[in-house]
Amino acid sequence: MTPLNLFLAALAALLAGGINALAGGGTLITFPVLTFLGVPAVAANITNTVALCPGYFGGTIAQWKDLQGQKSRLWLIVPASIVGGVLGGFLLLQTGEKLFKDLVPYLILLASGLLAIQDPVRAWLTKRMGAGHGSRLEKITWLPVTLASVYGGYFGAGLSVIVLSALGLTLEDTLTRLNALKQAVAFSVNVAAAVFFLFSGQVLWSVAAVMAVGALVGGVLGGKLAGKIKPSTLRWTVVTIGVIVAIIYFVRG
C-alpha cells in the first residue's frame, strides 16, 4: 500500500466513523474503497472488521449508562454474540476469495436494504414497546442474536438493524436500552471475529491502523455534528452510494 492508498483508506474510515455515529452504514464506504484500492475482497472485509473495532467500543462506552440494570441480559447475549461472530468469521474464511467476490454485490445490496428499513424497524419497535405487549421469550434472546451475529462476523454491514430487530423480537424495553444492548452485541461480534481473524494472515495491519485512527476521529466529529445533520438524509445518501457500488461490482464482474 502506497502512502496515498493509506491516506485514502484513513479518509474512508474517517467518513465511516462519522456516518456510523450519525446514521450507520459506514462499512458501505470503507469496504468498497479497500477493494477499489486493490485489496482482495476477503482481506478487505477482514481488515475492515479489525479496523472498526475501536469505533464499536466507543459506541458501547457512550451508552454505558443505558446498560446499567441489564447485566443478566448481557450474560445471556454477549456469549451468543461471540460464538456467532467467530462462526461468521470461520464461514468467511471457508468461502474463498472467488466465491466471496461473487457474493459481494449481493451482500452490499442486502446491507443497503437493511439500512433503508432502519426507520420502519425503529417505528415498529417503538409501537411494540408502547403497546405493552408482554414477552416471555427473553430467555431465548440468545437464538436470534446468535443468528444475527453470524451475519455480522461474515460481513457486518447493516448489522445494527438486524441486531435491533432480533432484540425486539424477544425483549420488551425502551428503544434507548435496546440500542445500548445493540452496541454491546455489535462490539462483541466484531471483537470476536477480529480476534479469530488475527490468525488468518489476511489482516493488512498498516491499513487497519490508519483506519482505526480515522474511524475514531470520525466518530468524535460525528458525535459533535449530531443534531446538525439530519440522520435520515445521510442514511439515504449512504443507501444510494451502496446501490451504486453494488451496480459497479456487477458490471466489473
C-alpha positions, 0 to 999 in steps of 0.5 A, spaced: 500 500 500 502 506 497 502 512 502 496 515 498 492 508 498 493 509 506 491 516 506 485 514 502 483 508 506 484 513 513 479 518 509 474 512 508 474 510 515 474 517 517 467 518 513 465 511 516 466 513 523 462 519 522 456 516 518 456 510 523 455 515 529 450 519 525 446 514 521 450 507 520 452 504 514 459 506 514 462 499 512 458 501 505 464 506 504 470 503 507 469 496 504 468 498 497 474 503 497 479 497 500 477 493 494 477 499 489 484 500 492 486 493 490 485 489 496 482 482 495 475 482 497 476 477 503 482 481 506 478 487 505 472 485 509 477 482 514 481 488 515 475 492 515 472 488 521 479 489 525 479 496 523 472 498 526 473 495 532 475 501 536 469 505 533 464 499 536 467 500 543 466 507 543 459 506 541 458 501 547 462 506 552 457 512 550 451 508 552 454 505 558 449 508 562 443 505 558 446 498 560 446 499 567 440 494 570 441 489 564 447 485 566 443 478 566 441 480 559 448 481 557 450 474 560 445 471 556 447 475 549 454 477 549 456 469 549 451 468 543 454 474 540 461 471 540 460 464 538 456 467 532 461 472 530 467 467 530 462 462 526 461 468 521 468 469 521 470 461 520 464 461 514 468 467 511 474 464 511 471 457 508 468 461 502 474 463 498 476 469 495 472 467 488 466 465 491 466 471 496 467 476 490 461 473 487 457 474 493 459 481 494 454 485 490 449 481 493 451 482 500 452 490 499 445 490 496 442 486 502 446 491 507 443 497 503 436 494 504 437 493 511 439 500 512 433 503 508 428 499 513 432 502 519 426 507 520 420 502 519 424 497 524 425 503 529 417 505 528 415 498 529 419 497 535 417 503 538 409 501 537 411 494 540 414 497 546 408 502 547 403 497 546 405 493 552 405 487 549 408 482 554 414 477 552 416 471 555 421 469 550 427 473 553 430 467 555 431 465 548 434 472 546 440 468 545 437 464 538 436 470 534 442 474 536 446 468 535 443 468 528 444 475 527 451 475 529 453 470 524 451 475 519 455 480 522 462 476 523 461 474 515 460 481 513 457 486 518 454 491 514 447 493 516 448 489 522 445 494 527 438 493 524 438 486 524 441 486 531 435 491 533 430 487 530 432 480 533 432 484 540 425 486 539 423 480 537 424 477 544 425 483 549 420 488 551 424 495 553 425 502 551 428 503 544 434 507 548 436 500 552 435 496 546 440 500 542 445 500 548 444 492 548 445 493 540 452 496 541 454 491 546 452 485 541 455 489 535 462 490 539 462 483 541 461 480 534 466 484 531 471 483 537 470 476 536 471 475 529 477 480 529 480 476 534 479 469 530 481 473 524 488 475 527 490 468 525 488 468 518 494 472 515 489 476 511 489 482 516 493 488 512 495 491 519 498 498 516 491 499 513 487 497 519 491 502 523 490 508 519 483 506 519 482 505 526 485 512 527 480 515 522 474 511 524 475 514 531 476 521 529 470 520 525 466 518 530 468 524 535 466 529 529 460 525 528 458 525 535 459 533 535 455 534 528 449 530 531 443 534 531 446 538 525 445 533 520 439 530 519 440 522 520 435 520 515 438 524 509 445 521 510 442 514 511 439 515 504 445 518 501 449 512 504 443 507 501 444 510 494 452 510 494 451 502 496 446 501 490 451 504 486 457 500 488 453 494 488 451 496 480 459 497 479 461 490 482 456 487 477 458 490 471 466 489 473 464 482 474 
